[in-house]
Each structure stands twice: as structure tokens, then as C-alpha cells.
Amino acid sequence: MSGQYPAPINPTRTRIGWIGIGVMGGAMASRLISAGYSVTIYARTPSKAASLLSLGAKLADSPADLAAASDVIFTMIGHPSDVKSLILHTLLPSLPPGAVLVDHTSSDPALARQIHNSALQNRCHSVDAPVSGGDLGAALGKLAIFAAGDGKVVEWLRPLFDVMGKVNYMGEAGKGQSCKIANQIVVGGNLIGLSEGLVFAERAGLDKEAFVEAVRGGAAGSMAMELFGKRMIERDFRAGGFAEYMVKDLGMGVDGEVVVPGAALAKQLFSGMVANGDGKMGLQGVVTVIERINGMEG
């Protein structure tokens, strides 16, 4: 039996497919497996799927095979060009009628609308649902999920979203992606401010840990500080999200119709990370750019 929309989602019946098992996607998929769902994954490099397979996931031979055997398929990949190629050309034509595609990739709102319309033409559904909260939020099931599309379909997906975090319905197709872009504008500004504050504090002779502890409860406190402050101080630049993806996300904001000078500056600074060969570094690595500008060695 299948558990396609609108049949209620049930761990023993709803077949879950997943593509994109990086730091974020892998943690999100593992939470669904731990919650008792049957999850099948596709990985271009099967060896990278070892940890999920050990938890009980199954491995599909191809994206098309995965789509054909899924009631709900999640994607969390790299760039809008990847999304367009995979979803429009491979997954949607292979999905069975009544299946639902959920794209967690931070992508383009116009593309999300195109995917939504193509899904309807194929008698299935799509939801754009980018997330925020980093690798820690993914591991703990505390992600902020920005979902858009048919509100009834988003509500139907709630049992799955609840395993991964808190779902927020943002409206019609594409608005989940617009929310993520706005989110990244705020995150980028917070990370630049945090980086500059830490570099200033160090130059002033302050203990950086004491500085963060002193200000975290005041107006300077933020989720960015909670997620990344300690990592910046300890030089832990392992990626939950790649710096190069922040350049992509901020670029979609900067290239829109709203003038966002702060986001433009943040994009420049994250682009500096990429130029320095640090595009695969975590977002917190932007502190290294501020250090370089000030002639400081990391």
C-alpha cells in the first residue's frame, strides 16, 4: 500500500524518498528514520550513505527509480540549476500521481513556482520548504522550516516536518524561498556584526569568551551568536552550510527589486571567503575575512 496525498501520513505506509545527504540533509533524513519512517535515499557516491544505511535506510539505483517508489520525496541539493535539472527533468516525470515533492534547497522563488505548476500538470504536488538553523538545528530537530505551496498539502506534511523542526506556512508557491532569502539577509548581517565585534574585542584586549558572555543577554544577543560565536572563537569552521551557498542566497536578494545595501556588503565579504579558497568553509568562517582586512593572522 502507498500513503499518497490525501491519505494520512503513516510510518508503516508512507514511502519516503530523499536526495541530498550532506551535513544538513543527512541529519534531517536520519531523524525521519529514527522516527520510524521507511526512507530510501539516492546518493551519487554510495559510500557517503553508509551511516544512513546503518540506521535502516535503503538505497535507490537512480533518482528516477527513487521517485517512482516514493509517496513523498525530499530534495536538499546545491544550486537552482541543480534543482531545475533534477526536479523538472527527472523527478516530476517519474513521480506517481498523488505524490508530493518537498524541496528544502535554498533556491529561486520563480523556479519554485515553475516546479509547482509542473507538478500539478503531472498530477502530483510540490512544496518549497527551505530551512534555517544550521547543522545543530538539523541534528536536534529544531529547524525553522519555511513552507509554501498548497496550504492543505503543507498541513498534510506536518507529521514529517514536526520531526525536523517547526514548520511555518508562508503562502503560495515561491514564498518559502522568498522567506529564506530574507532570512539570509538577516543572518548575513548578524554574522558580519558578530565577526567585527569579536575582532574589535580582541584588538581591545578583551577576552573573547568573556565578551560574548557579557553581551549575549543584551541587544547584541542573537541566534547567530548562539550558533556560531563559540565556533568563531575556537576556530571551528566546519560547515553546516557552505559559505559559497551564502553568496548564492544573498545574490538572489541583492539582485531583486529591493535595495539592500547591507546584504550587498555581506555578499562581498562572503565572496571574499570564496576568493580566498574557503567557499566550503562554514558561514562562521566569515570572521577570517574581517581578520585579513585588519592584518590579523587566524
C-alpha positions as CSV (number, residue, x, y, z in Angstrom):
1,M,0.0,0.0,0.0
2,S,1.1,3.6,-0.6
3,G,0.5,6.6,1.5
4,Q,0.0,9.3,-1.1
5,Y,-1.8,12.6,-0.6
6,P,-4.5,12.8,0.8
7,A,-4.2,9.5,2.7
8,P,-2.9,10.3,6.2
9,I,0.8,10.0,6.6
10,N,1.7,6.8,8.4
11,P,5.2,5.5,9.2
12,T,4.2,2.0,8.2
13,R,2.6,3.1,4.9
14,T,4.1,6.3,3.6
15,R,7.2,5.7,1.5
16,I,9.8,8.5,1.9
17,G,12.5,9.3,-0.7
18,W,15.5,11.6,0.0
19,I,18.1,13.1,-2.3
20,G,20.8,15.3,-0.7
21,I,22.6,13.7,2.2
22,G,25.2,16.3,3.1
23,V,25.6,17.6,6.7
24,M,22.1,19.1,6.8
25,G,20.2,16.7,4.6
26,G,21.8,13.6,6.2
27,A,20.8,14.8,9.7
28,M,17.2,15.5,8.6
29,A,16.8,12.1,6.9
30,S,18.3,10.3,9.9
31,R,15.6,11.9,12.1
32,L,12.9,10.5,9.9
33,I,14.4,7.1,10.0
34,S,14.7,7.3,13.8
35,A,11.0,8.3,13.9
36,G,10.1,5.0,12.3
37,Y,9.7,6.0,8.7
38,S,10.8,3.9,5.7
39,V,13.3,6.1,3.9
40,T,15.0,5.3,0.6
41,I,17.9,7.5,-0.5
42,Y,19.8,8.2,-3.6
43,A,23.5,9.1,-3.4
44,R,25.8,9.8,-6.4
45,T,28.6,8.4,-4.1
46,P,27.0,5.4,-2.3
47,S,29.8,5.3,0.3
48,K,28.6,8.6,1.7
49,A,25.3,6.9,2.5
50,A,26.9,4.3,4.9
51,S,25.7,6.0,8.1
52,L,22.1,6.3,6.9
53,L,22.1,2.7,5.6
54,S,23.3,1.5,9.0
55,L,20.3,3.2,10.5
56,G,18.0,1.3,8.2
57,A,17.7,3.4,5.0
58,K,17.5,1.7,1.7
59,L,19.5,2.8,-1.4
60,A,17.9,3.5,-4.8
61,D,19.8,2.9,-8.1
62,S,18.8,6.2,-9.7
63,P,16.7,9.3,-8.9
64,A,14.0,8.2,-11.3
65,D,13.7,4.8,-9.6
66,L,13.5,6.6,-6.2
67,A,10.8,9.0,-7.4
68,A,8.7,6.1,-8.9
69,A,8.7,4.3,-5.5
70,S,8.0,7.4,-3.3
71,D,4.9,8.9,-1.8
72,V,6.9,11.9,-0.5
73,I,10.3,12.8,-1.9
74,F,12.6,15.4,-0.3
75,T,15.5,17.2,-2.0
76,M,18.2,19.2,-0.5
77,I,20.9,19.9,-3.1
78,G,23.1,22.8,-4.2
79,H,22.1,25.4,-6.6
80,P,18.9,26.4,-8.5
81,S,20.5,24.9,-11.7
82,D,20.8,21.6,-9.9
83,V,17.2,21.9,-8.7
84,K,15.9,22.6,-12.2
85,S,17.7,19.7,-13.8
86,L,16.9,17.1,-11.1
87,I,13.3,18.0,-10.3
88,L,11.9,19.2,-13.6
89,H,13.6,16.8,-15.9
90,T,13.9,13.6,-13.7
91,L,11.8,13.5,-10.6
92,L,8.5,15.0,-11.6
93,P,8.1,12.9,-14.7
94,S,8.7,9.8,-12.6
95,L,6.6,10.6,-9.5
96,P,3.3,8.6,-9.2
97,P,0.0,10.6,-9.2
98,G,-0.7,11.9,-5.7
99,A,2.9,12.0,-4.6
100,V,4.4,15.1,-3.0
101,L,7.8,16.6,-3.7
102,V,9.4,18.8,-1.0
103,D,12.4,20.9,-2.0
104,H,14.5,22.0,1.0
105,T,17.1,23.6,-1.2
106,S,17.6,27.3,-0.9
107,S,16.6,28.3,-4.4
108,D,14.9,30.8,-6.7
109,P,11.2,31.7,-6.0
110,A,10.4,31.8,-9.7
111,L,11.8,28.3,-10.1
112,A,9.7,27.1,-7.2
113,R,6.6,28.4,-8.9
114,Q,7.5,26.7,-12.1
115,I,8.0,23.4,-10.3
116,H,4.7,23.9,-8.5
117,N,2.9,24.3,-11.9
118,S,4.7,21.4,-13.5
119,A,3.9,19.1,-10.5
120,L,0.2,19.9,-10.9
121,Q,0.4,19.1,-14.6
122,N,1.9,15.7,-13.6
123,R,-1.0,15.1,-11.1
124,C,1.2,15.5,-8.1
125,H,2.2,18.3,-5.7
126,S,5.3,20.3,-4.8
127,V,6.2,22.4,-1.7
128,D,9.2,24.7,-1.5
129,A,10.4,24.4,2.1
130,P,13.9,25.8,2.7
131,V,15.2,25.7,6.3
132,S,17.2,27.7,8.8
133,G,19.0,26.6,11.9
134,G,22.3,25.1,10.7
135,D,23.7,21.6,11.4
136,L,22.9,21.8,15.1
137,G,19.2,22.6,14.3
138,A,19.1,19.7,11.8
139,A,20.6,17.2,14.3
140,L,18.3,18.3,17.1
141,G,15.1,18.6,15.1
142,K,14.8,22.3,15.8
143,L,14.9,23.8,12.3
144,A,12.8,26.7,11.2
145,I,11.0,25.4,8.1
146,F,9.6,28.0,5.6
147,A,7.0,26.0,3.6
148,A,5.0,27.3,0.6
149,G,2.5,25.9,-1.9
150,D,-0.9,24.4,-1.3
151,G,-1.7,25.0,2.3
152,K,-3.6,21.7,2.6
153,V,-0.6,19.8,1.3
154,V,1.7,21.6,3.8
155,E,-0.6,20.7,6.6
156,W,-0.7,17.1,5.4
157,L,3.1,17.0,5.6
158,R,3.1,18.3,9.2
159,P,3.9,14.9,10.8
160,L,7.1,14.8,8.8
161,F,8.0,18.4,9.3
162,D,7.4,18.1,13.1
163,V,10.2,15.5,13.2
164,M,12.7,18.0,11.7
165,G,11.6,21.3,13.3
166,K,8.8,23.9,13.3
167,V,7.0,24.4,10.0
168,N,5.8,27.9,9.1
169,Y,3.4,28.3,6.3
170,M,4.4,31.3,4.2
171,G,1.8,31.2,1.4
172,E,1.7,30.4,-2.3
173,A,4.5,28.6,-4.1
174,G,7.8,30.5,-4.1
175,K,7.1,32.3,-0.8
176,G,9.1,29.8,1.1
177,Q,12.1,30.6,-1.0
178,S,11.5,34.4,-0.6
179,C,11.4,33.9,3.2
180,K,14.7,32.1,3.1
181,I,16.3,34.8,1.1
182,A,15.1,37.4,3.6
183,N,16.3,35.1,6.4
184,Q,19.8,35.0,4.9
185,I,19.9,38.8,4.6
186,V,19.3,38.9,8.4
187,V,21.8,36.1,9.1
188,G,24.4,37.6,6.9
189,G,24.2,40.9,8.7
190,N,24.3,39.2,12.1
191,L,27.4,37.2,11.2
192,I,29.2,40.2,9.9
193,G,28.4,42.2,13.0
194,L,29.4,39.2,15.2
195,S,32.7,38.9,13.4
196,E,33.5,42.6,13.6
197,G,32.6,42.6,17.3
198,L,34.9,39.7,18.0
199,V,37.8,41.2,16.1
200,F,37.3,44.6,17.8
201,A,37.1,43.0,21.2
202,E,40.3,41.0,20.6
203,R,42.2,44.2,19.4
204,A,40.9,46.0,22.5
205,G,42.5,43.3,24.7
206,L,39.2,41.7,25.8
207,D,38.8,38.0,26.5
208,K,36.6,37.0,23.6
209,E,34.6,34.4,25.6
210,A,34.0,36.9,28.3
211,F,32.9,39.5,25.7
212,V,30.3,37.0,24.2
213,E,29.1,36.0,27.7
214,A,28.7,39.7,28.7
215,V,26.7,40.8,25.6
216,R,24.6,37.7,24.7
217,G,21.8,38.6,27.1
218,G,21.5,42.2,25.8
219,A,20.5,43.7,22.5
220,A,23.6,42.3,20.7
221,G,22.5,38.7,21.5
222,S,21.2,36.7,18.6
223,M,20.7,33.1,17.4
224,A,23.7,33.7,15.2
225,M,25.7,34.3,18.3
226,E,24.4,31.2,20.0
227,L,25.1,29.0,17.0
228,F,28.4,30.5,15.8
229,G,30.0,32.6,18.5
230,K,31.8,29.8,20.2
231,R,32.8,28.2,16.9
232,M,34.3,31.5,15.7
233,I,36.3,31.8,18.9
234,E,37.5,28.2,18.8
235,R,38.3,28.4,15.0
236,D,35.8,25.7,14.3
237,F,34.9,26.4,10.7
238,R,33.4,23.0,9.9
239,A,30.4,23.6,7.6
240,G,26.7,23.2,8.4
241,G,26.1,25.4,5.4
242,F,28.8,26.3,2.9
243,A,30.0,30.0,2.6
244,E,29.6,29.7,-1.2
245,Y,25.9,29.0,-0.7
246,M,25.5,32.2,1.3
247,V,26.9,34.0,-1.7
248,K,24.2,32.3,-3.8
249,D,21.4,33.2,-1.3
250,L,22.5,36.8,-0.8
251,G,22.9,37.2,-4.5
252,M,19.2,36.4,-5.0
253,G,18.3,39.1,-2.5
254,V,20.8,41.7,-3.9
255,D,19.5,41.1,-7.5
256,G,15.9,41.6,-6.6
257,E,13.8,44.8,-6.7
258,V,14.6,45.9,-3.2
259,V,17.7,48.0,-2.4
260,V,19.6,46.1,0.3
261,P,23.0,47.7,0.9
262,G,23.8,45.7,4.0
263,A,23.2,42.4,2.1
264,A,25.3,43.7,-0.8
265,L,28.2,44.3,1.6
266,A,27.7,40.9,3.2
267,K,27.7,39.2,-0.2
268,Q,31.0,40.9,-0.9
269,L,32.6,39.7,2.3
270,F,31.3,36.1,1.8
271,S,32.6,36.3,-1.8
272,G,35.9,37.2,-0.3
273,M,35.9,33.8,1.5
274,V,35.3,32.1,-1.8
275,A,38.1,34.1,-3.4
276,N,40.4,33.0,-0.6
277,G,39.6,29.4,-1.3
278,D,37.3,29.0,1.7
279,G,34.0,28.5,-0.2
280,K,33.4,25.1,1.5
281,M,34.0,26.6,5.0
282,G,31.1,27.1,7.3
283,L,29.4,30.5,7.4
284,Q,31.1,31.4,10.7
285,G,34.4,31.5,8.7
286,V,33.5,35.0,7.5
287,V,35.4,36.2,10.6
288,T,38.6,35.3,8.7
289,V,37.8,37.9,6.1
290,I,37.4,40.6,8.8
291,E,40.7,39.4,10.3
292,R,42.5,39.6,7.0
293,I,41.2,43.1,6.4
294,N,42.8,44.0,9.8
295,G,46.1,42.3,9.0
296,M,45.5,39.6,11.6
297,E,46.6,36.0,11.4
298,G,43.9,33.5,12.1
